[in-house]
Amino acid sequence: MKRLLSLAVAGALSIAAGAASAQTRWQMPTPYAPQNFHTVNVQQFVDEIKAGTNGRLDITVHAAGTLLPLPQILRNVQTGDVQMGEVLLSALENEDPIFGADAVPFLVTGYDAALRLYQAQRPLLERRLSARGIRLLYAVAWPPQGFYANRAINTIADLRGLNFRSYGPSAARFGELVGAAVSTIQAAELSQALATGRVNSMITSSVTGTDSRVWESPVRFYYEIDAWVPKNMVVVNERAFQSLDQATRDLMLRAAASAEQRGWAASRAASQRGLETLRQNGVQVSRPSEQLMRELRAVGVRMAADWEGRAGAEGQALMAPFKQ
C-alpha cells in the first residue's frame, strides 16, 4: 500500500510539473532592425511577459521583416496566423484616414503635442481594431521627421526630380506634390536602395538615417523640418489574448503600459543620438531656410485639407485642437 501511495504521489507531482511547464509559443513580426529602439523596447516587453509567467508564454520577436513585411503584419494578426505584431500606423492610412492622423504634415511637430494627439486618437483606433478582432496594446512615437537629400535644398524647387523614398501614403503624396519621383521602400530594404541610388531623398527620422547608414550613400544633407511625428503600434489578436488566463492578460496589459511609457522616453533619447551620429559621420544637419519652410507648410495645408475631407467629421474633430 505504501508503495502504491508513493507511486500515486510521484505521478501526481509529475503531472503537476508537466502542467506548470506547459508552454504557449507566440510569434511576433516587427518591421525594424534589432538595434532600433522600437525593437529593443518590444523585446523588453516580451521578456517581461516571459519572466512574469515563468516561461509559460514565450513570444518570439522576428525583427527586420524577416517573418512578414510591414504591409502584411496587421492582416496576419487579424487572421491569427501570428498572435502579435508591430505596425506603423500611418502605413494603414489608405484603409482608414484615422490611422494616418499622425502623418498630417505640421499638425504636430514635437513629442508633447504628439502624445496629446495619440491620447485623442487612441479610442478611435481601438474601435477600428476591435472590429477586426485586434487589440491595441501600446503605441510609441518615432522622432520628428526630417528631410534627407543628396544635395543642398534651399527652396521647394530644389526637390523636383529627386528619387524620393516613401514609407506610407502621406509620404508618397508629399513626394508627388513637390515633384519628386516616388518609390515605396520599407525600412529593411532602405540601405540597399540608398546604396544603389534607387532613392536619393526621403522624409524620415534621424534614427532611420542611422539605422540605414545613410552616410554610406550620396545622401549627405538632413534638414530638421519636423514634418510629423508618426507612431508604431503593438497589437495582439483578440482571440489569442482571450485564450490566456486572467493573470497573464493582466500581466500583458501592465507590461504594455510600461513599454509605452518607456518607449516614448527612448524615442526622445534616440532622436538626439541619431542627430549626433549623423553629424559624426559627415551628414550636414541643419534647420531649413525660411523660404523652404514656408513652401513646405503650404504643401502641408493642402494635404491637411485633403485628409480632413477623407476623414470626415470624426477626423475634423480630432484635428481641431491641433490647428494653428
Secondary structure, DSSP 8 states (H G I E B T S, - for coil): -HHHHHHHHHHHHHHHHHHHH--EEEEEE-SS-TTSHHHHHHHHHHHHHHHHTTTSEEEEEE-TTSSS-HHHHHHHHHHTSSSEEEEEGGGGTTT-GGGGGGGSTTT--SHHHHHHHHHHHHHHHHHHHHTTTEEEEEEEE----EEEESS---SGGGGTT-EEEESSHHHHHHHHHTT-EEEE--HHHHHHHHHTTS-SEEEE-HHHHHHTTGGGSS--EEE-------EEEEEEEHHHHHTS-HHHHHHHHHHHHHHHHHHHHHHHHHHHHHHHHHHHTT-EEE---HHHHHHHHHHHHHHHHHHHHHHHHHHHHHHGGG--
